[in-house]
């Protein structure tokens, strides 16, 4: 086979194995060893005398002996811990709650969340995947244009390349022999400038063309304790502190009915009597689980 044919066969095998769910790392290693064995094969040579095995062990030791590349799995682990702890979900909801009155609030909250999450993990795919599952359906439900919503998620996810800690900058610094610290210092300011330009563009676009990013409907606007309005005798379902109101539904085991005429002072007094830490001027959601 000619070299172009071999390259196409390698690409086809790579795409096929990834699509069937085989791990990418083992796929790339198997392709390298398999086609490397084919490239260095000589007739009458013993199986393990092929040069590809020497190159495999030598390159593996070189990578493991590189102190800079040790940061890559540590940053991956940090991003995994942040994702599993639900920090990204809470961050997106908090920013959405703070910007709920601004045009294009969902898109702006998505960009800010992507920029802040990029400081925890430098992987583009992780940010795009998580925000695609978290923010993209919310924007479509709010009536956002599909092109704008997908563009915001992709643009915000790509900020992980620029904003430290970027895995790409670590690998580039290790391969090129450059200081990773200097690369981080050079990419930090442009990364945040790019994120700011994205936010300004989305805000201006939402003002000029409101049909692309319409205001949030009332049933999608996050409601806090100060936003709940009702007549005496009405019943509000107040979620506990570690849950958000948009995830709870009537009949949820953690939701208890609370009459509107009960003042916040009485609620805080009841919480303090049960040993819960509570401040009278605290404006967060009430975490009282009994009426």
C-alpha positions, -999 to +999 in steps of 0.1 A: +000+000+000+011+035-007+016+061+020-017+080+013-037+048+014-021+038+047-030+073+061-066+069+050-068+034+065-054+047+098-079+076+098-108+053+091-099+029+119-095+058+143-129+072+135-146+038+136-131+027+170-139+060+186-175+059+173-181+024+188-169+037+222-134+024+225-111+046+246-092+072+226-059+066+244-058+029+237-070+035+201-041+059+194-016+036+211-028+005+191-027+024+158+008+037+165+022+003+174+003-016+147+012+006+118+046+012+132+052-025+132+041-026+096+065+003+087+096-013+104+088-049+095+117-068+080+115-104+067+131-130+089+131-107+120+118-119+154+085-104+165+099-084+195+130-073+176+109-048+156+121-012+162+086+000+171+088-016+205+120+002+213+105+035+202+074+027+223+093+022+255+117+051+249+090+076+242+069+063+272+099+069+295+106+103+280+070+115+286+069+100+321+102+117+330+089+152+319+080+172+350+059+197+330+035+171+317+026+159+352+003+189+354-019+175+326-035+146+346-037+169+377-057+195+358-079+168+343-085+155+378-093+190+391-118+196+363-134+162+370-138+170+407-154+204+399-178+188+375-188+159+399-192+183+428-219+203+408-200+235+410-206+243+374-243+238+377-245+260+407-223+287+391-245+288+360-277+291+380-262+319+403-250+340+373-284+334+356-301+346+387-280+377+389-284+387+353-320+377+348-331+413+340-304+418+313-311+412+276-295+379+265-290+369+301-288+332+294-262+336+267-241+360+288-244+336+318-232+308+296-201+328+284-192+339+320-196+303+332-174+290+304-147+316+312-147+308+349-148+270+344-119+274+319-097+284+349-104+250+365-098+228+335-081+235+302-100+211+281-122+225+253-143+193+249-152+191+286-165+227+288-184+224+255-200+191+265-211+202+300-224+236+288-241+219+259-260+197+283-267+224+308-271+258+290-281+248+254-315+233+263-323+262+286-316+287+257-337+268+233-365+265+258-363+303+263-368+309+225-331+317+216-320+313+180-304+279+175-274+294+157-268+319+185-272+293+212-248+269+196-223+296+187-223+308+223-216+273+237-188+266+212-172+301+215-173+299+253-159+264+254-130+274+232-119+299+258-102+270+277-074+271+251-065+307+260-073+310+297-049+292+320-046+264+329-046+254+293-037+218+285-027+229+250-002+254+264+013+228+287+019+204+259+032+231+236+056+244+262+069+208+269+074+200+232+089+234+223+110+238+254+094+270+264+084+282+299+047+273+306+045+301+332+055+326+305+030+311+281+003+314+308+012+350+314+010+358+277-024+341+272-042+352+304-050+388+293-060+380+257-082+352+270-103+374+293-104+402+266-118+377+242-144+366+267-153+402+274-157+408+236-180+378+234-202+391+262-204+426+248-213+413+213-241+391+227-255+419+248-255+443+219-270+417+196-298+410+221-306+447+222-305+452+184-322+419+175-343+409+205-360+381+185-327+362+186-324+363+223-358+372+238-363+380+274-369+351+297-406+342+302-419+345+338-419+308+343-382+305+334-370+335+355-353+322+386-372+332+417-357+339+451-374+344+484-376+382+478-394+375+445-422+354+459-454+373+461-488+361+473-519+367+493-522+357+529-533+321+531-515+311+499-489+283+501-454+285+485-432+255+481-398+266+494-368+243+485-340+235+508-308+254+505-288+228+485-316+224+459-326+250+434-363+259+429-364+252+391-355+215+398-381+209+424-417+201+416-448+198+437-448+166+457-409+166+460-400+149+493-377+178+502-404+204+497-428+214+524-457+239+522-451+273+540-479+298+544-471+333+531-482+351+562-453+335+581-427+362+583-390+357+575-382+365+611-403+336+623-386+313+598-352+324+609-361+321+646-373+285+639-341+277+622-320+290+650-341+271+675-332+239+656-295+246+656-292+258+620-268+287+614-288+316+601-285+354+598-314+377+599-302+397+569-293+366+549-310+368+515-305+332+503-332+306+500-349+293+531-339+257+540-366+250+565-380+215+559-410+217+581-441+240+579 
